[in-house]
Amino acid sequence: MAAEGKTMDALSQFELKPVLGILGDSIGFTQSNAHMLLVVGLITGLMMWGTRHRAVVPGRLQAMAEMSYEFIYGLVKGQVGQEGRRFFPFVFSLFMFILFGNLLGLFPYAFTFTSHIVVTFALAAIVFVVITAVALLIHGKHFFSYFFPEGAPKALAPLIIPIEVISYLSRPVSLAVRLFANMVAGHVMLKVFATFVVLIGGSAGALGLLGATLPLAVNVALVGFEILVAFLQAYVFAILTSIYLHDAVHLH
């Protein structure tokens, strides 16, 4: 898309740029790293500031902190069982980090670090390593029976085992790509329709302003939709992590 000799690229919003001047350039500290630290600070502030009074009638921050805690605690306990309580801090941290990262990226001039596959894959790889380590610690060598279900015909082992191994190894890939693709697609759509608003609105006076109302309305609707997607993607990541933990704890 071009307007008045200027090209507007919907993908430029995902470019990494060093911050903190020379220091950021020398150590490769980008706006993605800065937003990650900001998200960690916001989450820490919410949980510490929101629960400092522990009032019987909670305020807004306390209510938000308690709702987040209870929501993920119920999710983990429901998926993994009583054994899942020990994994609650891990799943809660993942959920809040992804949720705040997704929502923060919707603010003007903010950066969505979950739109980078290297970030989402790193999170997925952490989940993969944790569930594998949990399964090995709990079950030892018996963990490998996961790849050949009990009672299956031994003649089918050459077929079943490779399928199960590939399915197991695809977990981090599906986790990473799902989150990355949804964040990228949503922000590209927002940028495209925002560009339409600018181009049409500045093209033909009053007629252009009238024509820009449609893409503006679509963009407003997309913002609301992206808020929903931000929550859903964090929820999906958390619930799939809980399901994988269930498999690691109970095998089948």
C-alpha positions in Angstrom: 0.0 0.0 0.0 1.3 3.4 -0.9 0.1 6.9 -0.2 1.7 10.2 -1.2 4.9 8.4 -2.1 5.1 6.6 1.3 4.8 2.8 1.6 3.0 1.5 4.7 4.1 -2.0 5.7 1.8 -4.0 7.9 4.7 -6.2 9.0 7.0 -3.4 10.1 5.4 -3.4 13.5 7.1 -6.7 14.3 10.6 -5.5 13.6 13.0 -5.7 16.5 14.9 -2.5 17.4 17.5 -2.0 20.1 16.6 0.2 23.0 18.7 1.9 25.7 21.0 3.5 23.1 24.5 2.1 22.8 24.0 -0.3 25.7 20.9 -1.9 24.1 22.7 -2.1 20.7 25.8 -3.8 22.2 23.9 -6.4 24.2 21.0 -6.8 21.8 18.4 -5.5 24.2 15.3 -4.8 22.1 11.8 -3.4 22.7 10.7 -7.1 23.0 13.0 -7.6 26.0 11.8 -4.3 27.5 8.2 -5.3 27.2 8.8 -8.7 28.7 10.4 -7.0 31.8 7.5 -4.6 31.9 5.0 -7.4 31.9 6.8 -9.2 34.7 6.8 -6.0 36.6 3.0 -5.5 36.0 2.2 -9.0 37.1 4.3 -8.8 40.2 2.8 -5.4 41.0 -0.8 -6.7 40.5 -0.2 -9.7 42.8 1.7 -7.9 45.5 -0.3 -4.6 45.5 -3.6 -6.3 44.9 -3.3 -8.7 47.9 -1.5 -6.5 50.4 -4.7 -5.6 52.4 -6.5 -8.9 52.0 -9.8 -7.1 52.6 -13.0 -9.1 53.2 -14.6 -6.9 50.6 -11.9 -6.8 47.9 -11.1 -3.7 45.8 -10.6 -3.8 42.1 -7.0 -4.9 42.1 -7.6 -7.5 44.9 -10.6 -8.9 43.0 -8.6 -9.1 39.8 -5.7 -10.9 41.5 -8.0 -13.3 43.3 -10.0 -14.0 40.2 -6.8 -14.8 38.2 -5.6 -17.0 41.0 -8.8 -18.9 41.4 -9.4 -19.3 37.7 -6.1 -20.9 37.0 -6.1 -22.9 40.2 -9.5 -24.4 39.2 -8.2 -25.1 35.7 -5.1 -26.9 36.9 -6.9 -28.9 39.6 -9.7 -29.8 37.1 -7.4 -31.0 34.4 -4.6 -32.6 36.5 -6.4 -33.5 39.7 -5.2 -33.0 43.3 -1.6 -33.8 42.1 -1.8 -30.7 39.9 -1.6 -28.3 42.9 2.2 -28.4 42.8 2.2 -27.3 39.2 -0.1 -24.4 39.8 2.6 -21.7 40.1 4.1 -22.8 36.7 0.8 -22.7 34.8 -0.2 -19.5 36.5 3.0 -17.8 35.5 2.7 -18.9 31.9 -0.9 -17.8 31.7 -0.3 -14.3 33.2 2.9 -13.7 31.2 1.1 -14.6 27.9 -2.1 -12.7 28.8 -0.3 -9.5 29.8 2.0 -9.7 26.8 -1.0 -10.1 24.5 -3.0 -7.3 26.0 0.0 -4.9 26.3 0.6 -5.2 22.6 -2.8 -3.7 21.9 -1.8 -0.3 23.3 -0.5 2.3 20.8 3.2 2.2 20.3 3.5 -1.0 22.4 5.2 -4.2 21.2 3.6 -7.6 21.1 6.4 -10.0 22.0 4.1 -13.0 21.6 4.0 -12.2 17.9 7.6 -13.6 17.6 7.9 -17.3 17.0 11.2 -17.4 18.9 9.4 -16.2 22.1 6.4 -18.5 21.7 8.6 -21.5 20.9 10.8 -20.8 23.9 7.7 -20.9 26.1 6.5 -24.1 24.4 10.0 -25.6 24.8 9.9 -24.9 28.6 6.5 -26.6 28.8 7.8 -29.6 26.8 11.0 -29.9 29.0 8.9 -29.6 32.2 6.3 -32.2 31.3 8.9 -34.7 30.1 11.0 -34.2 33.3 7.9 -34.6 35.5 6.9 -37.8 33.6 10.4 -39.3 34.0 10.7 -38.3 37.7 7.3 -39.9 38.5 7.3 -42.9 36.3 11.0 -43.5 35.4 11.4 -46.0 32.5 7.7 -46.8 32.6 7.2 -43.3 31.0 8.2 -44.8 27.6 5.1 -47.1 27.7 3.3 -43.9 26.8 4.4 -44.4 23.3 2.9 -47.9 23.1 -0.4 -48.2 24.9 -0.9 -51.3 27.1 -3.0 -53.9 25.3 -2.1 -52.8 21.8 -1.1 -55.6 19.4 2.7 -55.9 19.4 2.6 -56.4 15.6 1.5 -52.8 15.3 4.4 -51.4 17.3 6.4 -50.3 14.2 3.4 -48.2 13.3 2.1 -47.0 16.7 5.4 -46.0 18.3 6.6 -43.6 15.5 3.1 -42.0 15.4 3.1 -41.5 19.2 6.6 -40.1 19.2 5.8 -37.7 16.4 2.6 -36.6 18.1 4.5 -36.1 21.4 7.3 -34.1 19.7 4.8 -31.9 17.8 3.3 -30.5 21.1 5.8 -27.6 21.4 5.4 -26.8 17.7 1.6 -26.6 17.9 1.8 -24.6 21.1 4.2 -22.1 19.6 2.7 -21.8 16.2 -0.9 -21.3 17.5 0.0 -18.4 19.7 2.4 -16.8 17.2 0.0 -17.1 14.3 -3.0 -15.7 16.1 -1.1 -12.7 17.4 0.5 -11.9 14.0 -2.8 -12.3 12.1 -4.7 -10.0 14.5 -2.1 -7.2 14.5 -1.7 -7.4 10.7 -5.5 -7.0 10.3 -5.5 -4.0 12.7 -2.7 -2.3 10.8 -4.3 -2.9 7.4 -7.7 -1.5 8.4 -6.0 1.4 10.2 -4.2 2.1 7.0 -7.4 2.1 5.1 -8.8 4.7 7.5 -5.9 7.0 6.9 -5.8 6.5 3.1 -9.5 6.8 2.5 -10.0 9.6 5.0 -7.3 11.8 3.5 -8.1 11.1 -0.2 -11.3 13.1 -1.0 -12.4 15.5 1.6 -15.8 14.9 3.2 -16.5 12.0 0.9 -13.3 10.4 2.0 -14.1 10.9 5.7 -17.5 9.2 5.1 -15.9 6.3 3.3 -13.4 5.9 6.1 -16.1 5.2 8.7 -16.5 1.6 7.5 -12.9 0.5 8.0 -12.8 2.5 11.2 -15.9 0.6 12.5 -14.2 -2.7 11.4 -11.0 -1.6 13.3 -12.9 -0.9 16.4 -14.6 -4.3 16.2 -11.2 -5.9 15.6 -9.8 -4.3 18.8 -12.6 -5.9 20.8 -12.1 -9.2 19.0 -8.3 -9.0 19.7 -8.9 -8.5 23.4 -11.0 -11.7 23.4 -8.3 -13.5 21.4 -5.6 -12.3 23.8 -7.4 -14.0 26.7 -8.4 -17.1 24.7 -4.8 -17.7 23.5 -3.4 -17.4 27.0 -6.2 -19.7 28.2 -5.6 -22.3 25.4 -1.8 -22.3 26.2 -2.6 -22.8 29.9 -5.2 -25.5 29.5 -3.1 -27.5 27.0 -0.1 -27.3 29.4 -2.4 -28.7 32.1 -3.6 -31.5 29.8 0.0 -32.4 29.0 0.8 -32.3 32.7 -2.1 -34.7 33.3 -0.6 -37.1 30.7 2.8 -36.8 32.4 1.3 -37.5 35.9 -1.1 -40.2 34.9 0.5 -41.3 31.6 -2.8 -42.5 29.9 
